[in-house]
Amino acid sequence: MAFLERNCVYPADCLEVLRGLPDRSVDLVIADPPYYRMKGDFDFVFQTVLEYLEWCLAWAGECHRILKPTGAFYCWGSCQMIDKLSTHVLDKFDWIKRNLIVWNYRTGRPAKATYRNEAEFLWFYSNPLHEINIDAVRIPYDEGGEKDKRKNPKGKSCGNVWEFPRIMPNYKEATGYFLAGAWKKSSHLLTLFQRWCRER
């Protein structure tokens, strides 16, 4: 595959792109695959759960191949499939399972047969040599908590429940860019990663 330009979106089959990347060449993978038969035409191209999981195993295997020994891997998933994605796909590689992160956006469509979905889920795996710089991703304490002398003056460590609203299409985020789809969810993660890189 020809050299890939940085900071560029490629409308291509992810497997074709991944197969063209060298082994152990990537620091961070953020995956937002179809959720399987939930919403959008791309969610309904798979006829069975097995077919979906086999496809996930193929691209996740390429992610495992290209990830550096110090690299991290994040993968979004729905409440209906996040468990299968872990046990049938991600756990097959020699990654370390670090966290299941919950994105609590506090909005959602009313439901009759289930509780309203107000969250999505993000698996955090990594290679064994990956390290988190906790100080680089600290967040402010709740109001008044920063005055407690027992607290870290740099802020509290980032937890595995992320609370920030959904960004609707065409809304301009604080980053100054118009984001949609997977970019809306991953922008928060990218911001944390950029802060981590600057502190290295």
C-alpha positions in Angstrom: 0.0 0.0 0.0 1.2 3.5 -0.8 2.3 5.8 2.1 -0.6 7.0 4.2 -0.8 10.7 4.8 -1.3 11.8 8.4 -4.4 13.6 9.6 -6.4 12.3 6.6 -9.7 10.3 6.5 -9.6 7.4 4.0 -12.9 6.2 2.6 -11.7 2.6 2.2 -12.2 -0.9 3.5 -10.6 -1.0 7.0 -9.1 -4.4 6.4 -7.4 -3.3 3.2 -5.8 -0.3 4.9 -4.8 -2.3 8.0 -3.1 -5.0 5.9 -1.0 -2.3 4.3 0.5 -1.1 7.5 3.8 -2.4 8.9 4.0 -4.7 12.0 4.3 -2.9 15.4 4.0 0.6 13.8 1.0 2.1 15.6 0.7 3.8 19.0 -3.1 3.9 19.3 -6.1 2.3 17.7 -9.6 3.6 18.3 -12.2 1.3 16.7 -15.8 2.1 16.3 -17.2 -0.9 14.3 -20.8 -1.4 13.3 -22.8 -2.4 16.4 -24.7 -5.3 14.6 -28.3 -4.8 13.6 -29.1 -1.7 15.5 -29.2 1.4 13.3 -28.0 2.3 9.8 -27.5 0.1 6.7 -24.0 -0.8 7.7 -25.3 -2.4 10.9 -27.4 -4.8 8.9 -24.9 -6.2 6.4 -24.2 -9.2 8.7 -26.8 -12.0 8.6 -25.7 -13.7 11.9 -23.9 -12.9 15.1 -21.2 -15.5 14.1 -20.6 -13.7 10.7 -20.3 -10.4 12.6 -17.8 -11.8 15.2 -15.7 -13.5 12.5 -15.4 -10.1 10.7 -14.5 -8.4 14.0 -11.8 -11.1 14.5 -10.3 -10.3 11.2 -9.8 -6.6 11.7 -8.9 -6.9 15.3 -6.2 -9.4 14.4 -4.7 -6.8 12.1 -4.9 -4.2 14.8 -3.1 -6.6 17.1 -0.4 -7.0 14.4 0.3 -3.3 13.8 0.1 -2.2 17.5 3.5 -1.3 19.1 4.5 -3.1 22.3 3.7 0.1 24.1 0.4 0.6 22.2 -3.2 0.9 23.4 -6.4 -0.3 21.8 -9.9 1.1 22.4 -13.1 -0.3 20.9 -16.6 1.0 21.1 -19.6 -1.4 21.4 -23.2 -1.6 22.2 -24.8 -3.1 25.4 -26.1 -6.0 23.3 -22.7 -7.0 21.8 -20.0 -5.6 24.0 -19.7 -8.8 26.0 -19.4 -11.1 22.9 -16.9 -8.7 21.4 -14.7 -9.2 24.4 -15.0 -12.9 25.0 -15.2 -14.1 21.3 -12.7 -11.6 19.8 -10.5 -9.3 21.9 -9.7 -11.9 24.6 -8.1 -14.1 21.9 -5.1 -11.9 21.6 -2.3 -11.4 24.2 -3.4 -8.0 25.1 -4.1 -6.9 28.7 -7.7 -6.1 29.4 -7.5 -2.7 31.2 -11.0 -1.2 31.6 -14.6 -1.2 30.4 -15.3 2.5 30.0 -18.8 3.8 30.2 -19.8 6.9 28.2 -22.7 8.4 30.1 -24.4 11.0 27.8 -27.6 11.2 29.8 -29.9 11.3 26.8 -31.7 8.7 24.8 -34.9 7.7 23.1 -37.7 6.4 25.4 -38.1 2.7 25.3 -41.1 0.4 26.2 -39.5 -3.0 26.5 -36.2 -1.9 28.0 -34.7 0.8 30.1 -33.7 3.8 28.0 -30.1 3.6 26.7 -28.2 6.6 28.0 -24.7 5.1 27.6 -22.3 3.4 25.3 -19.3 1.2 26.1 -15.6 1.3 25.3 -13.2 -1.5 25.9 -9.6 -0.5 26.8 -7.0 -3.1 26.0 -3.3 -2.6 25.6 0.0 -4.4 24.9 2.0 -5.3 28.1 4.4 -2.4 27.9 1.8 0.3 27.7 1.8 2.9 30.5 -0.7 5.5 31.5 0.5 8.9 32.6 -2.2 9.5 35.2 -1.1 13.1 35.8 -1.5 13.9 32.2 -5.2 13.0 32.2 -6.4 14.2 35.6 -9.7 16.0 35.8 -11.0 18.7 38.2 -12.6 17.7 41.4 -16.3 18.4 42.0 -16.9 21.9 43.4 -15.5 22.2 46.9 -13.5 19.0 46.7 -10.4 20.7 45.6 -10.1 22.4 49.0 -9.6 19.1 50.7 -5.9 19.0 51.6 -5.9 15.2 51.2 -6.7 15.6 47.5 -4.1 15.7 44.8 -3.6 19.4 43.8 -3.4 18.4 40.1 -6.9 17.0 40.2 -8.5 13.5 40.5 -7.5 10.6 38.3 -9.7 10.0 35.3 -12.3 7.3 36.1 -13.9 4.7 33.8 -17.3 6.6 33.6 -17.0 9.5 31.2 -19.8 12.1 31.4 -20.1 14.4 28.5 -23.1 15.1 26.2 -23.7 13.7 22.7 -22.7 16.1 19.9 -25.3 16.3 17.2 -24.2 16.4 13.6 -23.0 19.8 12.4 -22.5 21.1 15.9 -19.1 22.7 16.3 -17.1 21.3 19.2 -14.6 23.2 21.3 -11.8 21.7 19.1 -13.0 23.9 16.2 -13.9 21.1 13.9 -17.2 19.7 12.6 -17.4 16.1 13.7 -19.8 13.3 13.0 -20.3 9.6 13.7 -17.3 7.9 15.3 -15.4 11.2 15.4 -18.0 12.6 17.9 -17.3 9.8 20.4 -13.6 9.5 19.9 -12.8 13.2 20.1 -12.8 13.0 23.9 -10.5 10.0 23.8 -8.2 11.7 21.3 -8.0 14.8 23.6 -6.9 12.6 26.5 -4.3 10.9 24.3 -2.9 14.2 23.0 -2.5 15.4 26.6 -0.7 12.2 27.4 1.6 12.6 24.5 2.5 16.1 25.4 3.5 15.0 28.9 5.8 12.2 27.7 
